[in-house]
Amino acid sequence: MSFVPGAAGGARPAVFWTDRPGRPGPFPPLAGATGADLVIVGGGYTGLWAAILAKEENPGADVLLLEAATIGFGGSGRNGGFVSDSLTHGMAHGVSRWPSEMPALVRLGRENLRDLAATLDRHGIDAGLRLTGKTTVAVAPHQVAELRALQRLHLDYGDDAAWLDAEEMRADVRSPTYLGGLRVRNTGGLVDPGKLVFGLTEIAARLGVRIHEHTVVTGFTRHRSGVAVDTIAGPGGTAAGTVLAGQALVATNAYPAPLRRLRHLVLPVWDYVLVTEPLTAAQLASIGWTQRQGVTDAGNQFHYYRLTADDRILFGGYDAIYHRGGGVGEHLAQRASSHDLLARHFRETFPQLRPVAFSHRWGGAIDSTSRFTATFGTALGGRVGYAVGYTGLGVAASRFGAQVALDLLARRRTERTELRMVRRPPLPFPPEPLRWPVVEVTRRALVRADAREGRRGPWLRLLDRFGIGFNS
């Protein structure tokens, strides 16, 4: 199939999930000095969950949440809505990194997803959560054997994992590209990211969390038994005042953190997404997909796609772009070459939907670490905690991360804080100007591996020895 330049150009350059009414707020910028028991930096999933969990534990605590842009502006409002019980970026990755702890990690991940759903239910939040599992499809011959091995691993841990051959897979979701698929029915599902972030904001506000948007935290300093949080606010970046707090929690995702150490541990990788216009009943029937589960393919460069509540298809992934210097500016959210490539791959995956147009296109920065899982810790003598680096699987794991960070701030020794994943940080990324070429070399090596039946060259094998990787 030939590549059509500008194939996605007619789509609206906006995030589908938040391009609609229902956003809570607006919340005013911070104005003047204030105090708090706990200051949370970042208004995405991790920050909102930290605020909710802190208030549920201690309703009398004064919790202040500060967001540099608007609530859900970053990855929490831009993701594909895949919700997973994995804390380890998938079963195979977890077993390779923490084999002795995997039974505990699997159980904790399942408990975390269960508790996430229970919180939404308890507060009456409809976030479009559907625990339908996921299907990973093989689109190249070598991926068949890889997925069969992954099926055995899922079965070892008690998952409902079924292998579908090419005919069975295409009977489920009709694409000529499928050579088979792994259907795992009990490990997560889908959520509406916008409704989730708006719902969590509603819960936090209802519990008494003070929320301020357009307030940038520029740094922390020790203050008596607590921490002084310096801020600027508004479009002009004027001083907003210092917050004197007992503790602070950093939940900045891929965006620059007021803790310098995190800038060496987190790599902002841009991922791009398209959403179609709603499918007609006939178009929907032409692809089957009656279980409406999320789908990913099994390459190093992989796509993820799903149906929305109004029968659109969200189609994203494949390109994972690191911009030199770690840029996260909003001008990077639109990338014509990536969006047009996604449009081409969509037509190849579902040729029966060639007449369908795209309604929305956007990009977002993923907070990747060198080991593909979040990093946790404290700074300033335990006054500041953090949880960042979910590498694209943070929709549910962010709740776990928020709880870990609160445990660390409270100096609680829990099963969570004793995990090696928590106690040992990932290897830092090299600084610029070395960082960009290292990432590019790695990305090109992954492309070559996909083209060579999954065979990993010497550079990737070296990274594997140290548990380092890179993708979306």
Salt bridges, closest charged atoms under 4 A:
ASP19 OD2 - ARG12 NE 2.78
ASP19 OD2 - HIS360 NE2 2.94
GLU56 OE2 - ARG122 NH2 2.89
GLU56 OE2 - HIS123 NE2 3.46
GLU57 OE2 - ARG412 NH1 2.69
ASP62 OD2 - ARG210 NH2 3.04
GLU111 OE2 - ARG107 NH1 3.50
ASP115 OD1 - ARG114 NE 3.13
ASP159 OD1 - ARG110 NH2 2.65
ASP159 OD2 - HIS154 ND1 2.66
ASP160 OD1 - ARG185 NH1 3.85
ASP192 OD1 - ARG20 NH2 2.50
GLU202 OE2 - ARG206 NH2 2.44
GLU277 OE1 - ARG312 NH1 3.88
ASP297 OD2 - HIS303 ND1 2.69
ASP310 OD2 - ARG312 NE 2.82
ASP311 OD1 - ARG292 NH1 2.97
ASP319 OD2 - ARG335 NH1 3.52
GLU330 OE1 - ARG78 NH2 2.95
GLU348 OE2 - ARG344 NE 3.26
ASP407 OD1 - ARG412 NH2 3.02
ASP407 OD2 - ARG416 NE 2.83
GLU415 OE2 - ARG107 NH2 2.36
GLU418 OE2 - ARG413 NE 3.38
GLU440 OE2 - ARG443 NE 3.35
GLU440 OE1 - ARG444 NH2 3.66
GLU453 OE1 - ARG455 NH1 3.37
ASP464 OD2 - ARG456 NE 2.78
